[in-house]
């Protein structure tokens, strides 16, 4: 282990624990060294090899590292961030592989939901979405891709915050490209993928990339059920079986927006304070189960909730959170269930419309038979195939809107489902993810033909 003049640790030994790994707040690896703010965004401050395990229990046969790097919060203030970078076990160093930036639907303030913790062997993160999503990400490794999974909510779990997911992910891509064991380079093609809360984070990534990280070669992004209009989602979900999700957003954003912090502090009953505290500690699954059908309006002491939300300060806050006001430079695939009980299609329609008005290339696929949770799995085959074509340099078809009965109702969807079943069996059994060749232009041309 070597340390430079400002205390930046270049490398640390592999995590050798066999018990429960420490939470990020108790893990020295996450603490930035003195003077890190003077470094350029994306500079690696520290790295270590780690062991991954399905649900913390089944060891995974992949090569995995954590990178601590310099990034920024939503105001541009320097902070340290972490990404987990992956290669298939035994990856051929001579293969010119692409990089996938996957954004997990963290959807929590609780630090145990951070991907860098939840993916580790021994992690206790029951209800963390990242642990389920690993079954999907493994399919990208089978294609021979490198993968980066950033803690895009940062060290404080800022679920729903604008801009900072873009900073953290883009700087994580910079760090991954510079990390020697991945054998990547400045011209490595990068794909972006995320669903639900991960789709929201991915939207910030591609909206900010043209101005914040124009040097990165981001060739395409899949945005699954992105939260195009968080204010609209909050209104729709309040008092529904999914009321726990907007409660988590309140618990996170009250620390970032003074107007919301003042309402929580001064206008909630004691039961309201307990409600927000429970949301702050909860994983997404636990929040949905334990906070279902709760109405924020039942916890206010004076003004009605409708009056509070109509105030100009809240209108400005929701405007700040809304996606689609900057135009991505890369082509996009947006997938959305028509009968989504969490993210209503209207908000996603608006996001797509705003992107197209700005000149973005968007393929928009709406699915009739799926709902929010099933679509995460069902859309994986077409998402990976579409990204594979973009990473391989295949031409993009003209903009179009397509409404289908099911995204699986095609040869590509059914073949992909079978491949996913094989991958899932390997993951559950802890078997090696046999590496298929990384995408090449020849493969993409064959699919396009």
N, C-alpha and C positions, 0 to 999 in steps of 0.2 A: 504494500500500500504506500503510495507516494502522496505528499502534500506540497502544494506550491506555496509561494510567498503570501498569498492572501488566504490560505487555509482551504483551498479547494481540493477535496479528496478525489483523485482520479479513478480509483477503483477500490472496492472493498471485497472481502471474501464472500463466497456464496453463502446464502442463508442456510445454516446447518441445523435449524431447529427440527425437532420431531414432535413437538407439542403444538400448542396454540400460538401462532405468531402474534407479536405485540400489535396493538392498534396503531395507526399512523401517529397519533399524538404522543405515543409512548415509545416510538421507534426512532432512534437517533439518525437513521438513514434519511428521514424526511426533513431534518433540520438543515437549512441552507448554511453554508460556511460564510464566514465574515467576508465582506467585500463582493458578494455574488452580484449585487445590483449593478455593479460597474461592467459586468459581462454583457455581451450582446445576446438578444433573445435567441433561445434555442441552444445556448452553450451548455454542454454536459458538465454538471458539477460533481456527480457521483454516479457510480454504477455498481450493480451486483447481480450475480446469477441467483435465480430462485427456483423452487419447485412448485409446479402447478398441480392442482388436484380437483377433480370434479366434486362439487359441493364440499370441498375441503378434505375429502376422504379418499378418493380413487386417484392415485398418482398418474400423471399424464406424461406420455413419452414425447415431449417436445423440448426444444431448447428455449429457455426463457430468461429474460433479464429485466431488471427495473432500472430506469434512468431518471435521475433527479436533474432538472435543468432549469435555466432561468426563463421565466415567463412574466405575465402581468395579470393584474385583476381587471375588473370592468372599467376602472378609471385610468388604466395604464400604469399603475404603481407596480414596480418590480416585486415579484414573488417567485418562490420556487414551486415547480410542479413536477409530477411524476407520471411517467408512462411505462406500461409493461410492453416489451417488445418480444416477438416470438418468431421462431423458425421451425419448420418441420425437423424432427430428429434426423440427424445425418444429412442435412441439406448439403447439396453439392455446391461448393464455393465458386465453381466456374459458371454456374447458371446465372444469367442476367435477369434476376427476378424482380417483379413489381412489389410495391408496398401498399397494403390496405390499412387505412386509418379507420378503425371501427369505434364508433361512439356508443357506449352502453346506455341503456335506459336506467341510469342510476336512480333518478327520481326520489332522492332522499337527502336529508341533512346528516343522518347518522353516518359516522365515518366507516363503520363496518361494511357499508355498501360501496365504498370506493373500490373500483376494479383491482387496484394494486394490492388491496387486502383480501377481497372476496375470492380472488383466483388462487391465492396461495394455499399450499398444503397445510391442513390443520385449521384453516380459517373457520370461525364460527359466525356465519352470516346468513342464517336461515331467513328466507324471504327476500334476499338480495337478487335482483333481476339478472345481474351479471353472471351469477352462477348457472342460471338456466341458459343464458345466451351463449355460454361457452360451447354448448352442443351445436350451435350454428356457426360460430367463428371457426371451429375445427374444420369445417368444410373448405374454408379458404386456405388453411394450411395444407390440406390434401392436394390442393392445386399447385402447391409449391410456392405460394406467396409468403412474403414476410408480412407481419401484422404488428400494428401499434395500437394499443388501447390506453388512451390517456385518462387520468382522473380529471375529467373536463369540468367538474364542479369545484375543483380546488380543495384546499385544506379545510375549508369551513362548510362544505356541502351547500354551495349556493345554487340550489336547484331553481331553474327558471331565470337566472340572471342573464341579461343580455351581454353580448360581445365577448365576455371572458371565456366561454367555451371555445370561441374561435382562436383567441390568443393561445390558450393552453394546448389545443390540438395542433395548430400550425407550428408552434414552437416544438411540440413533441415530434412532429414530422421532421423538422430540422435536426433535432437531436438524433432521431433514428437514422437519418441519412448519413450522419457523421459517425455513427457508432460502428467501429471497425468489424466486430464479429458478424454483423448483418451483411457485410459485403455489398452495400448499396453505394450509390453515387449521386451526384448533383442532378443528373438527367434521369434518374429512376422515375418511371411513371407511378403516380399515386392515385388510388381510388379511395373514395369516401363513402361510408355506409353507416346508417343508423336508423333505428325504428322508435317511434313514439318520443319519449324524452331524448333518446339517442338521435332521432330524426331532427328534433329541434336543435340539438347541439351541432349536428352535421350541417344544418341550414346556416347557422352562424359561421361555421368553418368556410363554406363556399361563398357566403356573402362577403366575408372579410378578406379572403385570400387575394383578390386582385389588388388591393391596396396595402395590406399588411405583409403578405408574403408572396409577391409576384414572381419570385424566382423559382417557386415550387412548381413542378410539372404535374398539376392536378388535372387528370384527364376525364374524370366523370364522378358523379355522386348519385347514390340512391338514397332518397329521403322517404322513409316509410312512415306514414301517418304522422307527419311532423305537426307540431303544435303551432299552426300558423298565426293564431290570434289568442294568446294566453288569457286575455281579459274575457273573451267570449267563452273560452273553456271553463274559466272559473265560475261564470254565471250559470252555465249549463249544468255543471257537476255539483254545485252547492245543493245540499239536501238530497242527493241521489245515493245509490249504493257505492259510488266512487268518490264520495265527499272527502275521504281521507287524502286524496291526491292534491286538491287545491289547498287543503290544510297544511300539507308539507311545504307548498310554495309560500304560503303566508309565513310559516316558521323560518324559512330561508330569507325571504325578501325583506322582512321587517328589519333586518340588520343592515340592509343596503339602501332602503328608501325611507327617509325620515318620516314622511307622511304616513306610511303604513306602520312604522314603529310607534308613532304617537297614538294611533288608533288602538293598537294592541296594548299599549301601556295604559292608556287613559280611558278607553271606552269599552273594554271587555269586562264581563263579570269574572268572579273567581273561577267559576266553571269554565269560562272562556279561556282563561289563562292555563288551566289544566288541559284543556282541549289542544291548545297550541303546543304545550310542552310534550304531550303524548305524540303529536305529529312529528315533533323535532327528533324524538328518540326512535321513531318507528322505521322499519323497512317498508317498502311499498306494499308488499303483501299484507303485512300486519296492519298497516294504516287502512287498507281497503276493508279488511275484516273487522277491525275494532272501531272504526270511526264512520261506518256506513250510515247514510241517511241523516247525518248531522247537518244542521243549518246554522251558518255563522250568525244570521240575524237573531237567533235565539240567545246569543251570548253578548249582545251589545246592551249597554246600560242607558243610552240616551237616544241618539239618532238611529233611525232605521237604516238597515244595510244599504238599501237602494239610494238613500240620501248620501250616505258616505261615499259610495262608489261613483256617484254623479259629480262629486266635487272636482273642480279643475285640476287639483293636484293628482287625483287618482286617474283622471283622464290622461294626464301627461305621463304618468307612470305606465299605464297600459300601452300608450303610444310608443314608449321606449322599448317595451317588451315585444312589440309586434314584429313578425318576420316579413320579409319580402320588400323592404324599402331600399335594399341595395341589390345590385344585379350580379349574380355569379357569372364567371367567365367560362366555366366548364359546362358540358351538357349534363342534364339532369334526368333521372328517372324517378318519378313520384308515384308511389303506390298507396292506395287508400281504400278501405272497406266502405261501401255505401252505407251499411248498417253498423257503423262504428259507435259503440255506446260510450266511448271516452272522448275521442277527438272527432267532433262533428265535421262532416264533409264540407260544409259551407266555409269554414275557416281555412281548410286546405285549398279549396277552389280559389279563395281570395289570394292566398300566397302564390299559387301558380299563376294567376292572372297578373299579379304585380311583377313577377319575374319576367313574364313574356312581354309586358309593357316596357320593361327595361331592355329588352332585346335578348334575353336568355333563351337557350334551346331546352325545351321541356317536353318529355314524353310522359303523359299522365295516364295511369292505368287505374281504373276503379273496379272493384270486385263486389259482386252481388251477394255471394253466399257466405263470405267470411265475416267475422266481427273483429274487434280490436286485437284480441289475444291470439286467435287462430291465424290471423294474417301475418303475424310476426314469423311464424314457421312456414306458412304456405307460400309466402313471397320470397323465401330464401333462394330457391332454384333460379327464378328469373332474375333476381337481384345479382347473384353471382355470375350468371351467364352474361347479363348486360354489362357488368363491370369488367368481366373477362374480355369482352370485345373492345371496350374502351381502352383497357390497359394494353391490349395488343395492337391498337391503332386502327381498328376497323372503322369504316365510315359510319356516320350517324344518320339515321333515317330522319326525314322531315318531322317537325313538330306534329303531334297528334294526340287526341284524347280517345281512349279506348275504354269501353265498359264491357266487362266479361262476366260470365257466370262464375268462373273460378279461374284463378291464375294457374291452377294445376291442370286445367283442361287442355293440355297440349302435350306433344311428345317431349318437349323440353321440360315442362313441369313434372310430368310423370317420371322421366328419367332422373331428374334432379331429386325427386322424392325418394327414389330407390337409393341414390347415392347418399342422401342424408341418413337413411336408415342404416346403411353400412357404416357410415361415419359414427353415428350414435352408438352402434354396437361396439366399435373400437374404443370410443371414449369411455363407455360404461365399464368395459372390461380392462381398461388401462393398456390397450394394445397400441403399438406404433401406428401413427397416421401415415400409412404408406404414401410417400410423396409421388404425386403425379407430376408431369412436366409442367413448368410454369407456362402461362399463356404466351403464345408466339404469334406473329403476324399471320403465319400460314394457317393456324387454327382459326383465327378470327375471320380470315377470308373464306374459309370453308363454311363457317356458320352463316356468314352474310350471304353466300351464294345459295 
